[in-house]
């Protein structure tokens, strides 16, 4: 086969594939983009003939760098014990600022020695502020009732109630916090009727502050302002009677009574709820309180009032409405 024959067979193939390869270059140039660089060894401005390396040159013109792999994550540093505790304390929310409310607990327990100490021990372990604790035997044999008035949060009181019920001699514990109650407390108070200016004579312990003083007379000499002018006998009697009358009237307003009376003091008895007891103590304090003793609060829930005629009234209203509807004309 001659050389001319080979060239004739190869020539049409080049002309056949040449327009297909040059067409995307013309389209690329028509869009206004930069013309690809001329191959090595060819001057710019002259038409370049496609070669086997044209695609490589085109790709290198708009080469995008490969995305490098992200580095491995660095493990966090291991904190020390002190840093870990500080982080935990910092992220811990603050406790709720719930006020300490007053709660009344009634414990039904066996009437045996040591029950009161076990109940008070549970309350003391929780660091509760106990206002009063009263225990006594009931009308049932071997059954005692202990009433505890304490202050704390509702969740803590509920936990204490469950702990008290877990005690062996305790039958049940009832929380009367949100219940209508009848609370009573007994107060015995000894009040001076001589007046507040003579209170130091009846209570010499308050003015004897020096341990080296042996008698009251020596202590009185150290306080010259206590030597007040002595009133006459009639004036002193009038003052005593006026004080006695005022104290008696005040006691009657609180539905109390006078249990004992002497030449210089009286003993009063008040039975009321704890808040009224506090108010009475504040009112008689200016007269001079010599002694005071409180029994503590006792509580019992109120019973609901049942109206036996209420069902009859409901049926009566229903019958009246039915009769009125029956008397209406049709339509």
Residue pairs with C-beta under 8 A, 6 or more apart in sequence:
18 50
21 50
21 54
22 50
25 36
28 36
29 35
36 54
36 57
36 58
36 61
37 57
37 61
38 44
38 46
38 48
39 48
39 51
39 53
39 54
39 57
42 48
48 54
79 87
96 153
98 153
98 154
100 129
100 151
100 152
100 153
101 151
101 152
101 153
101 154
101 177
102 131
102 149
102 150
102 151
102 177
103 149
103 150
103 151
103 152
103 154
103 157
103 175
103 176
103 177
104 147
104 148
104 149
104 175
104 176
104 177
104 181
104 183
104 297
104 299
105 147
105 148
105 149
105 150
105 157
105 160
105 161
105 164
105 173
105 174
105 175
105 176
106 145
106 146
106 147
106 148
106 173
106 174
106 176
106 299
107 119
107 145
107 146
107 147
107 148
107 164
107 170
107 172
107 173
108 143
108 144
108 145
108 170
108 171
108 172
108 173
108 174
109 115
109 119
109 143
109 144
109 145
109 146
109 167
109 169
109 170
109 171
110 142
110 143
110 144
110 169
110 170
110 171
111 137
111 141
111 142
111 143
111 144
112 142
112 169
115 135
115 144
115 146
115 169
115 170
116 133
116 135
116 146
118 167
118 169
119 133
119 135
119 146
119 148
119 164
119 167
119 170
120 130
120 133
122 160
122 163
122 164
122 167
123 130
123 148
123 150
123 160
126 152
126 156
126 159
126 160
126 163
128 150
128 151
128 152
128 156
128 160
129 150
129 151
129 152
130 148
130 149
130 150
131 149
131 150
131 151
131 274
131 296
131 297
132 147
132 148
132 149
132 185
132 274
132 294
132 296
132 297
133 146
133 147
133 148
133 149
133 296
134 146
134 147
134 295
134 296
134 297
134 298
135 144
135 145
135 146
135 147
136 144
136 145
137 143
137 144
137 145
138 144
138 145
143 171
147 296
147 297
147 298
147 299
149 274
149 296
149 297
150 157
150 160
152 160
154 177
157 175
157 177
158 175
161 173
161 175
164 170
164 173
165 172
165 173
176 299
176 301
179 301
179 302
180 301
180 302
181 299
181 300
181 301
181 302
182 299
182 300
182 301
182 302
183 273
183 274
183 297
183 298
183 299
184 271
184 272
184 273
184 297
184 298
185 271
185 272
185 273
185 274
185 277
185 294
185 295
185 296
185 297
185 298
186 269
186 270
186 271
186 294
186 295
187 268
187 269
187 270
187 271
187 272
187 277
187 280
187 281
187 292
187 293
187 294
187 295
188 259
188 267
188 268
188 269
188 291
188 292
188 293
188 294
189 267
189 268
189 270
189 280
189 281
189 284
189 289
189 291
189 292
189 293
190 265
190 266
190 267
190 268
190 289
190 290
190 291
190 292
191 247
191 265
191 266
191 267
191 268
191 284
191 287
191 288
191 289
191 290
192 198
192 199
192 202
192 243
192 264
192 265
192 287
192 288
192 289
192 290
193 240
193 243
193 244
193 247
193 264
193 265
193 266
193 287
194 201
194 202
194 239
194 240
194 243
194 264
194 265
194 288
195 239
195 243
195 287
195 288
196 286
196 287
196 288
197 228
198 264
198 288
199 288
199 290
200 206
200 207
200 226
202 264
202 265
202 288
202 290
203 290
204 216
204 219
207 219
207 220
207 223
207 226
208 216
208 219
210 219
210 222
213 219
213 222
220 226
220 227
231 239
240 263
240 264
243 287
244 261
244 266
246 287
247 266
247 268
247 284
247 287
248 258
248 266
250 280
250 283
250 284
251 257
251 258
251 268
251 270
254 270
254 272
254 276
254 280
255 270
255 271
255 272
256 268
256 269
256 270
256 271
256 272
256 280
257 268
257 269
258 266
258 267
258 268
258 269
259 267
259 268
259 269
260 266
260 267
261 267
265 290
268 284
270 276
270 277
270 280
272 280
273 297
274 297
277 294
281 289
281 292
